[in-house]
Amino acid sequence: MTVRSPLVQITESAIDARDVERAVWSASDGAMVTFSGVVRDHDGGRDVLDIEYSAHPTARDVLERLAGEVATEH
């Protein structure tokens, strides 16, 4: 049985790292890490004008399963 998690999302909207941190942080945690990547303006001598991401059709299901496993184990 898959349990839908409000913390697992596939979105076309910008993600605010602070919102994510507020959603998962608790005083009982010893640490929390977020990562923000920045796309450089060049690649292989060519200008980078934009970037496009896509998600596998099963990405949400896989993320929900993994989040459930982590929540259960920890």
Protein Blocks (a to p, Z undefined) as FASTA:
>chain_A
ZZddfkbccdfbdcdfklmmmmmgcfkbgbdcdddddddfbeehiacfbdcddddfklmm
mmmmmmmmmmmmZZ
